[in-house]
Amino acid sequence: MGLTHATWRKSSRSTNNGGACVEVADNLPGVVAVRDSKDPTGPVLTFTPASWRAFVAATPTD
């Protein structure tokens, strides 16, 4: 799977405390990609859109 055309944005659930930031690319057909903003050339996790929605819904906000 190519991520060449991924448009990365900082997750709305990321904080500004110590650089704990996650970037999400949700502009690709059939996949949501997630990476660590401190390591943009590092590993990327990929999810189906349904799996990503379930993960976000189950993630505590505090």
C-alpha positions as CSV (number, residue, x, y, z in Angstrom):
1,M,0.0,0.0,0.0
2,G,1.4,3.4,-1.0
3,L,1.2,6.3,1.4
4,T,2.7,8.8,-1.1
5,H,-0.5,10.8,-1.3
6,A,-1.3,10.8,2.4
7,T,-2.3,14.1,3.8
8,W,-1.1,14.1,7.4
9,R,-2.8,16.1,10.2
10,K,-2.3,16.2,13.9
11,S,-4.9,14.2,15.7
12,S,-7.4,16.3,17.7
13,R,-6.7,14.0,20.6
14,S,-3.0,14.7,20.7
15,T,-1.7,17.0,23.4
16,N,1.1,19.6,23.6
17,N,2.6,17.9,26.6
18,G,6.0,16.7,25.8
19,G,5.4,16.2,22.1
20,A,3.1,13.2,22.5
21,C,1.5,13.8,19.1
22,V,-0.2,11.4,16.7
23,E,-0.7,12.3,13.0
24,V,-3.6,10.8,11.0
25,A,-4.0,10.5,7.3
26,D,-7.7,9.8,6.4
27,N,-7.7,10.9,2.8
28,L,-6.8,7.6,1.3
29,P,-9.4,5.2,-0.1
30,G,-10.2,2.4,2.3
31,V,-7.5,3.1,4.9
32,V,-6.6,5.3,7.8
33,A,-2.9,5.7,8.5
34,V,-1.4,6.7,11.8
35,R,2.1,7.7,12.7
36,D,4.2,9.4,15.5
37,S,4.7,13.0,14.5
38,K,8.2,12.9,16.1
39,D,9.2,10.2,13.6
40,P,7.5,11.0,10.2
41,T,9.7,8.5,8.3
42,G,9.2,5.8,10.9
43,P,6.5,3.0,11.0
44,V,2.9,3.6,10.1
45,L,-0.1,1.8,11.5
46,T,-3.0,1.3,9.1
47,F,-6.6,0.7,9.9
48,T,-9.8,0.2,8.0
49,P,-12.1,3.2,8.4
50,A,-14.5,1.1,10.5
51,S,-11.7,-0.1,12.8
52,W,-10.4,3.4,13.2
53,R,-13.9,4.7,14.2
54,A,-14.2,1.9,16.7
55,F,-10.7,2.7,18.2
56,V,-11.4,6.4,18.5
57,A,-14.8,5.7,20.1
58,A,-13.2,3.4,22.7
59,T,-10.4,5.8,23.5
60,P,-10.8,7.8,26.7
61,T,-10.6,11.5,26.3
62,D,-9.1,12.3,29.7
